[in-house]
């Protein structure tokens, strides 16, 4: 499935960060913005949420529950401050690869199962019913947004 391949391709982009120095990992766009490693760990935390909470819920025919974004993101960015860049990269690669393997193991029926996200039945951006497939499309956009940020920081 094309969407899963695109979602998986993030790992290739991550691998391009293996050459970064610790000072690169700690670069940020502006003084009030996240560092490169905070951005990357933020994505990994969402991958883990998809892996450990969202996908099992959908497999059980239940709705998707997402935490409060601000506090969830704050935990990830705070944790990133304590880790070296290479540890963040390793964890991020592991999270995405594990999530992709799980998603690829699911049936088309499970990937397209109509569900809700925090009680909302339709994706407000696309006006289509929520499913794992729709959520993965949203996360691809989320990846792209942050990849552009990281690339502009590292220019």
Biotite code that builds the C-alpha atoms (Angstrom):
import biotite.structure as struc

atoms = struc.array([
    struc.Atom([0.000, 0.000, 0.000], chain_id="A", res_id=1, res_name="UNK", atom_name="CA", element="C"),
    struc.Atom([1.435, 3.330, -1.136], chain_id="A", res_id=2, res_name="UNK", atom_name="CA", element="C"),
    struc.Atom([0.585, 5.187, 2.095], chain_id="A", res_id=3, res_name="UNK", atom_name="CA", element="C"),
    struc.Atom([2.449, 2.660, 4.228], chain_id="A", res_id=4, res_name="UNK", atom_name="CA", element="C"),
    struc.Atom([5.467, 2.825, 1.910], chain_id="A", res_id=5, res_name="UNK", atom_name="CA", element="C"),
    struc.Atom([5.505, 6.592, 2.195], chain_id="A", res_id=6, res_name="UNK", atom_name="CA", element="C"),
    struc.Atom([5.144, 6.379, 5.986], chain_id="A", res_id=7, res_name="UNK", atom_name="CA", element="C"),
    struc.Atom([8.038, 3.888, 6.070], chain_id="A", res_id=8, res_name="UNK", atom_name="CA", element="C"),
    struc.Atom([10.242, 6.125, 3.910], chain_id="A", res_id=9, res_name="UNK", atom_name="CA", element="C"),
    struc.Atom([10.700, 8.432, 6.919], chain_id="A", res_id=10, res_name="UNK", atom_name="CA", element="C"),
    struc.Atom([13.313, 5.947, 8.169], chain_id="A", res_id=11, res_name="UNK", atom_name="CA", element="C"),
    struc.Atom([15.460, 6.623, 5.096], chain_id="A", res_id=12, res_name="UNK", atom_name="CA", element="C"),
    struc.Atom([15.333, 10.329, 5.872], chain_id="A", res_id=13, res_name="UNK", atom_name="CA", element="C"),
    struc.Atom([16.196, 9.606, 9.517], chain_id="A", res_id=14, res_name="UNK", atom_name="CA", element="C"),
    struc.Atom([19.219, 7.583, 8.422], chain_id="A", res_id=15, res_name="UNK", atom_name="CA", element="C"),
    struc.Atom([20.516, 10.705, 6.658], chain_id="A", res_id=16, res_name="UNK", atom_name="CA", element="C"),
    struc.Atom([20.838, 12.285, 10.122], chain_id="A", res_id=17, res_name="UNK", atom_name="CA", element="C"),
    struc.Atom([23.400, 9.692, 11.289], chain_id="A", res_id=18, res_name="UNK", atom_name="CA", element="C"),
    struc.Atom([26.232, 12.067, 10.343], chain_id="A", res_id=19, res_name="UNK", atom_name="CA", element="C"),
    struc.Atom([25.033, 14.877, 12.624], chain_id="A", res_id=20, res_name="UNK", atom_name="CA", element="C"),
    struc.Atom([27.284, 16.113, 15.401], chain_id="A", res_id=21, res_name="UNK", atom_name="CA", element="C"),
    struc.Atom([25.906, 16.616, 18.911], chain_id="A", res_id=22, res_name="UNK", atom_name="CA", element="C"),
    struc.Atom([25.898, 20.369, 18.299], chain_id="A", res_id=23, res_name="UNK", atom_name="CA", element="C"),
    struc.Atom([23.776, 19.789, 15.152], chain_id="A", res_id=24, res_name="UNK", atom_name="CA", element="C"),
    struc.Atom([21.295, 17.797, 17.233], chain_id="A", res_id=25, res_name="UNK", atom_name="CA", element="C"),
    struc.Atom([21.029, 20.742, 19.630], chain_id="A", res_id=26, res_name="UNK", atom_name="CA", element="C"),
    struc.Atom([20.452, 23.375, 16.930], chain_id="A", res_id=27, res_name="UNK", atom_name="CA", element="C"),
    struc.Atom([17.105, 25.161, 16.842], chain_id="A", res_id=28, res_name="UNK", atom_name="CA", element="C"),
    struc.Atom([15.340, 27.495, 14.418], chain_id="A", res_id=29, res_name="UNK", atom_name="CA", element="C"),
    struc.Atom([14.700, 30.208, 16.991], chain_id="A", res_id=30, res_name="UNK", atom_name="CA", element="C"),
    struc.Atom([15.382, 30.565, 20.684], chain_id="A", res_id=31, res_name="UNK", atom_name="CA", element="C"),
    struc.Atom([11.797, 29.614, 21.509], chain_id="A", res_id=32, res_name="UNK", atom_name="CA", element="C"),
    struc.Atom([11.635, 26.625, 19.143], chain_id="A", res_id=33, res_name="UNK", atom_name="CA", element="C"),
    struc.Atom([12.550, 22.957, 19.555], chain_id="A", res_id=34, res_name="UNK", atom_name="CA", element="C"),
    struc.Atom([15.992, 21.530, 18.850], chain_id="A", res_id=35, res_name="UNK", atom_name="CA", element="C"),
    struc.Atom([16.525, 18.957, 16.090], chain_id="A", res_id=36, res_name="UNK", atom_name="CA", element="C"),
    struc.Atom([16.590, 16.116, 18.631], chain_id="A", res_id=37, res_name="UNK", atom_name="CA", element="C"),
    struc.Atom([13.416, 17.406, 20.310], chain_id="A", res_id=38, res_name="UNK", atom_name="CA", element="C"),
    struc.Atom([11.632, 17.402, 16.947], chain_id="A", res_id=39, res_name="UNK", atom_name="CA", element="C"),
    struc.Atom([12.820, 13.876, 16.125], chain_id="A", res_id=40, res_name="UNK", atom_name="CA", element="C"),
    struc.Atom([11.949, 12.455, 19.565], chain_id="A", res_id=41, res_name="UNK", atom_name="CA", element="C"),
    struc.Atom([8.555, 14.188, 19.396], chain_id="A", res_id=42, res_name="UNK", atom_name="CA", element="C"),
    struc.Atom([7.785, 12.177, 16.230], chain_id="A", res_id=43, res_name="UNK", atom_name="CA", element="C"),
    struc.Atom([9.035, 8.969, 17.880], chain_id="A", res_id=44, res_name="UNK", atom_name="CA", element="C"),
    struc.Atom([6.720, 9.546, 20.855], chain_id="A", res_id=45, res_name="UNK", atom_name="CA", element="C"),
    struc.Atom([3.771, 9.809, 18.471], chain_id="A", res_id=46, res_name="UNK", atom_name="CA", element="C"),
    struc.Atom([4.942, 6.653, 16.680], chain_id="A", res_id=47, res_name="UNK", atom_name="CA", element="C"),
    struc.Atom([4.948, 4.872, 20.048], chain_id="A", res_id=48, res_name="UNK", atom_name="CA", element="C"),
    struc.Atom([1.442, 6.138, 20.790], chain_id="A", res_id=49, res_name="UNK", atom_name="CA", element="C"),
    struc.Atom([0.247, 4.812, 17.419], chain_id="A", res_id=50, res_name="UNK", atom_name="CA", element="C"),
    struc.Atom([2.009, 1.515, 18.106], chain_id="A", res_id=51, res_name="UNK", atom_name="CA", element="C"),
    struc.Atom([0.939, 0.952, 21.720], chain_id="A", res_id=52, res_name="UNK", atom_name="CA", element="C"),
    struc.Atom([-2.447, 2.680, 21.976], chain_id="A", res_id=53, res_name="UNK", atom_name="CA", element="C"),
    struc.Atom([-4.054, 3.577, 18.651], chain_id="A", res_id=54, res_name="UNK", atom_name="CA", element="C"),
    struc.Atom([-3.386, 0.434, 16.589], chain_id="A", res_id=55, res_name="UNK", atom_name="CA", element="C"),
    struc.Atom([-4.437, -2.022, 19.348], chain_id="A", res_id=56, res_name="UNK", atom_name="CA", element="C"),
    struc.Atom([-7.643, -0.015, 19.912], chain_id="A", res_id=57, res_name="UNK", atom_name="CA", element="C"),
    struc.Atom([-8.558, -0.110, 16.219], chain_id="A", res_id=58, res_name="UNK", atom_name="CA", element="C"),
    struc.Atom([-7.729, -3.833, 16.027], chain_id="A", res_id=59, res_name="UNK", atom_name="CA", element="C"),
    struc.Atom([-10.225, -4.339, 18.873], chain_id="A", res_id=60, res_name="UNK", atom_name="CA", element="C"),
    struc.Atom([-12.881, -2.312, 17.056], chain_id="A", res_id=61, res_name="UNK", atom_name="CA", element="C"),
    struc.Atom([-12.579, 0.578, 19.519], chain_id="A", res_id=62, res_name="UNK", atom_name="CA", element="C"),
    struc.Atom([-12.160, 4.311, 18.969], chain_id="A", res_id=63, res_name="UNK", atom_name="CA", element="C"),
    struc.Atom([-8.788, 6.047, 18.803], chain_id="A", res_id=64, res_name="UNK", atom_name="CA", element="C"),
    struc.Atom([-7.830, 8.051, 21.858], chain_id="A", res_id=65, res_name="UNK", atom_name="CA", element="C"),
    struc.Atom([-5.224, 10.777, 21.555], chain_id="A", res_id=66, res_name="UNK", atom_name="CA", element="C"),
    struc.Atom([-3.778, 12.528, 24.615], chain_id="A", res_id=67, res_name="UNK", atom_name="CA", element="C"),
    struc.Atom([-3.654, 16.277, 25.138], chain_id="A", res_id=68, res_name="UNK", atom_name="CA", element="C"),
    struc.Atom([-1.122, 17.326, 22.487], chain_id="A", res_id=69, res_name="UNK", atom_name="CA", element="C"),
    struc.Atom([0.643, 20.026, 24.488], chain_id="A", res_id=70, res_name="UNK", atom_name="CA", element="C"),
    struc.Atom([1.431, 17.921, 27.558], chain_id="A", res_id=71, res_name="UNK", atom_name="CA", element="C"),
    struc.Atom([2.285, 14.870, 25.411], chain_id="A", res_id=72, res_name="UNK", atom_name="CA", element="C"),
    struc.Atom([4.679, 16.948, 23.294], chain_id="A", res_id=73, res_name="UNK", atom_name="CA", element="C"),
    struc.Atom([6.171, 18.591, 26.381], chain_id="A", res_id=74, res_name="UNK", atom_name="CA", element="C"),
    struc.Atom([7.079, 15.162, 27.825], chain_id="A", res_id=75, res_name="UNK", atom_name="CA", element="C"),
    struc.Atom([8.863, 14.204, 24.599], chain_id="A", res_id=76, res_name="UNK", atom_name="CA", element="C"),
    struc.Atom([10.782, 17.451, 24.300], chain_id="A", res_id=77, res_name="UNK", atom_name="CA", element="C"),
    struc.Atom([11.787, 17.409, 27.966], chain_id="A", res_id=78, res_name="UNK", atom_name="CA", element="C"),
    struc.Atom([13.038, 13.824, 27.603], chain_id="A", res_id=79, res_name="UNK", atom_name="CA", element="C"),
    struc.Atom([15.047, 14.769, 24.502], chain_id="A", res_id=80, res_name="UNK", atom_name="CA", element="C"),
    struc.Atom([17.023, 17.301, 26.537], chain_id="A", res_id=81, res_name="UNK", atom_name="CA", element="C"),
    struc.Atom([18.472, 14.428, 28.596], chain_id="A", res_id=82, res_name="UNK", atom_name="CA", element="C"),
    struc.Atom([19.494, 12.231, 25.642], chain_id="A", res_id=83, res_name="UNK", atom_name="CA", element="C"),
    struc.Atom([22.352, 12.430, 23.148], chain_id="A", res_id=84, res_name="UNK", atom_name="CA", element="C"),
    struc.Atom([21.376, 12.811, 19.508], chain_id="A", res_id=85, res_name="UNK", atom_name="CA", element="C"),
    struc.Atom([22.482, 9.314, 18.516], chain_id="A", res_id=86, res_name="UNK", atom_name="CA", element="C"),
    struc.Atom([20.204, 7.785, 21.192], chain_id="A", res_id=87, res_name="UNK", atom_name="CA", element="C"),
    struc.Atom([17.274, 9.851, 19.908], chain_id="A", res_id=88, res_name="UNK", atom_name="CA", element="C"),
    struc.Atom([18.024, 8.694, 16.357], chain_id="A", res_id=89, res_name="UNK", atom_name="CA", element="C"),
    struc.Atom([18.289, 5.034, 17.362], chain_id="A", res_id=90, res_name="UNK", atom_name="CA", element="C"),
    struc.Atom([15.003, 5.159, 19.308], chain_id="A", res_id=91, res_name="UNK", atom_name="CA", element="C"),
    struc.Atom([13.254, 6.984, 16.456], chain_id="A", res_id=92, res_name="UNK", atom_name="CA", element="C"),
    struc.Atom([14.377, 4.461, 13.856], chain_id="A", res_id=93, res_name="UNK", atom_name="CA", element="C"),
    struc.Atom([13.306, 1.570, 16.102], chain_id="A", res_id=94, res_name="UNK", atom_name="CA", element="C"),
    struc.Atom([9.889, 3.119, 16.813], chain_id="A", res_id=95, res_name="UNK", atom_name="CA", element="C"),
    struc.Atom([9.059, 3.815, 13.180], chain_id="A", res_id=96, res_name="UNK", atom_name="CA", element="C"),
    struc.Atom([10.324, 0.452, 11.924], chain_id="A", res_id=97, res_name="UNK", atom_name="CA", element="C"),
    struc.Atom([8.339, -1.436, 14.575], chain_id="A", res_id=98, res_name="UNK", atom_name="CA", element="C"),
    struc.Atom([5.216, 0.590, 13.820], chain_id="A", res_id=99, res_name="UNK", atom_name="CA", element="C"),
    struc.Atom([5.548, 0.010, 10.064], chain_id="A", res_id=100, res_name="UNK", atom_name="CA", element="C"),
    struc.Atom([5.941, -3.754, 10.570], chain_id="A", res_id=101, res_name="UNK", atom_name="CA", element="C"),
    struc.Atom([2.799, -3.776, 12.706], chain_id="A", res_id=102, res_name="UNK", atom_name="CA", element="C"),
    struc.Atom([0.817, -1.700, 10.207], chain_id="A", res_id=103, res_name="UNK", atom_name="CA", element="C"),
    struc.Atom([1.964, -3.873, 7.291], chain_id="A", res_id=104, res_name="UNK", atom_name="CA", element="C"),
    struc.Atom([0.727, -6.942, 9.158], chain_id="A", res_id=105, res_name="UNK", atom_name="CA", element="C"),
    struc.Atom([-2.815, -5.571, 9.364], chain_id="A", res_id=106, res_name="UNK", atom_name="CA", element="C"),
    struc.Atom([-5.577, -6.461, 6.941], chain_id="A", res_id=107, res_name="UNK", atom_name="CA", element="C"),
    struc.Atom([-7.022, -3.882, 4.568], chain_id="A", res_id=108, res_name="UNK", atom_name="CA", element="C"),
    struc.Atom([-10.223, -4.242, 6.591], chain_id="A", res_id=109, res_name="UNK", atom_name="CA", element="C"),
    struc.Atom([-8.459, -3.170, 9.807], chain_id="A", res_id=110, res_name="UNK", atom_name="CA", element="C"),
    struc.Atom([-6.602, -0.300, 8.113], chain_id="A", res_id=111, res_name="UNK", atom_name="CA", element="C"),
    struc.Atom([-9.850, 1.100, 6.677], chain_id="A", res_id=112, res_name="UNK", atom_name="CA", element="C"),
    struc.Atom([-12.102, 0.297, 9.693], chain_id="A", res_id=113, res_name="UNK", atom_name="CA", element="C"),
    struc.Atom([-14.243, 3.378, 10.326], chain_id="A", res_id=114, res_name="UNK", atom_name="CA", element="C"),
    struc.Atom([-13.723, 4.626, 13.853], chain_id="A", res_id=115, res_name="UNK", atom_name="CA", element="C"),
    struc.Atom([-13.583, 7.903, 15.738], chain_id="A", res_id=116, res_name="UNK", atom_name="CA", element="C"),
    struc.Atom([-10.754, 9.941, 17.243], chain_id="A", res_id=117, res_name="UNK", atom_name="CA", element="C"),
    struc.Atom([-11.544, 11.330, 20.694], chain_id="A", res_id=118, res_name="UNK", atom_name="CA", element="C"),
    struc.Atom([-15.230, 11.064, 19.872], chain_id="A", res_id=119, res_name="UNK", atom_name="CA", element="C"),
    struc.Atom([-14.983, 12.763, 16.456], chain_id="A", res_id=120, res_name="UNK", atom_name="CA", element="C"),
    struc.Atom([-16.118, 10.564, 13.558], chain_id="A", res_id=121, res_name="UNK", atom_name="CA", element="C"),
    struc.Atom([-14.684, 12.482, 10.577], chain_id="A", res_id=122, res_name="UNK", atom_name="CA", element="C"),
    struc.Atom([-11.303, 13.987, 9.830], chain_id="A", res_id=123, res_name="UNK", atom_name="CA", element="C"),
    struc.Atom([-11.979, 17.743, 9.669], chain_id="A", res_id=124, res_name="UNK", atom_name="CA", element="C"),
    struc.Atom([-9.258, 18.285, 7.012], chain_id="A", res_id=125, res_name="UNK", atom_name="CA", element="C"),
    struc.Atom([-10.469, 15.690, 4.519], chain_id="A", res_id=126, res_name="UNK", atom_name="CA", element="C"),
    struc.Atom([-14.115, 15.307, 5.634], chain_id="A", res_id=127, res_name="UNK", atom_name="CA", element="C"),
    struc.Atom([-13.754, 11.504, 5.541], chain_id="A", res_id=128, res_name="UNK", atom_name="CA", element="C"),
    struc.Atom([-14.467, 8.997, 8.323], chain_id="A", res_id=129, res_name="UNK", atom_name="CA", element="C"),
    struc.Atom([-11.498, 8.342, 10.584], chain_id="A", res_id=130, res_name="UNK", atom_name="CA", element="C"),
    struc.Atom([-9.551, 5.111, 10.115], chain_id="A", res_id=131, res_name="UNK", atom_name="CA", element="C"),
    struc.Atom([-5.975, 4.010, 10.725], chain_id="A", res_id=132, res_name="UNK", atom_name="CA", element="C"),
    struc.Atom([-5.326, 4.711, 7.079], chain_id="A", res_id=133, res_name="UNK", atom_name="CA", element="C"),
    struc.Atom([-6.535, 8.334, 7.430], chain_id="A", res_id=134, res_name="UNK", atom_name="CA", element="C"),
    struc.Atom([-4.484, 8.815, 10.609], chain_id="A", res_id=135, res_name="UNK", atom_name="CA", element="C"),
    struc.Atom([-1.351, 7.522, 8.857], chain_id="A", res_id=136, res_name="UNK", atom_name="CA", element="C"),
    struc.Atom([-1.948, 10.050, 6.056], chain_id="A", res_id=137, res_name="UNK", atom_name="CA", element="C"),
    struc.Atom([-2.146, 12.789, 8.690], chain_id="A", res_id=138, res_name="UNK", atom_name="CA", element="C"),
    struc.Atom([1.066, 11.593, 10.297], chain_id="A", res_id=139, res_name="UNK", atom_name="CA", element="C"),
    struc.Atom([2.827, 11.642, 6.902], chain_id="A", res_id=140, res_name="UNK", atom_name="CA", element="C"),
    struc.Atom([1.911, 15.340, 6.684], chain_id="A", res_id=141, res_name="UNK", atom_name="CA", element="C"),
    struc.Atom([3.147, 15.793, 10.261], chain_id="A", res_id=142, res_name="UNK", atom_name="CA", element="C"),
    struc.Atom([6.450, 14.089, 9.330], chain_id="A", res_id=143, res_name="UNK", atom_name="CA", element="C"),
    struc.Atom([6.837, 16.334, 6.276], chain_id="A", res_id=144, res_name="UNK", atom_name="CA", element="C"),
    struc.Atom([6.219, 19.470, 8.331], chain_id="A", res_id=145, res_name="UNK", atom_name="CA", element="C"),
    struc.Atom([8.918, 18.541, 10.835], chain_id="A", res_id=146, res_name="UNK", atom_name="CA", element="C"),
    struc.Atom([11.344, 17.259, 8.185], chain_id="A", res_id=147, res_name="UNK", atom_name="CA", element="C"),
    struc.Atom([11.186, 20.682, 6.499], chain_id="A", res_id=148, res_name="UNK", atom_name="CA", element="C"),
    struc.Atom([11.856, 22.352, 9.862], chain_id="A", res_id=149, res_name="UNK", atom_name="CA", element="C"),
    struc.Atom([14.883, 20.136, 10.516], chain_id="A", res_id=150, res_name="UNK", atom_name="CA", element="C"),
    struc.Atom([16.232, 20.719, 7.012], chain_id="A", res_id=151, res_name="UNK", atom_name="CA", element="C"),
    struc.Atom([15.917, 24.493, 7.425], chain_id="A", res_id=152, res_name="UNK", atom_name="CA", element="C"),
    struc.Atom([17.702, 24.317, 10.805], chain_id="A", res_id=153, res_name="UNK", atom_name="CA", element="C"),
    struc.Atom([20.567, 22.262, 9.345], chain_id="A", res_id=154, res_name="UNK", atom_name="CA", element="C"),
    struc.Atom([21.035, 24.420, 6.215], chain_id="A", res_id=155, res_name="UNK", atom_name="CA", element="C"),
])
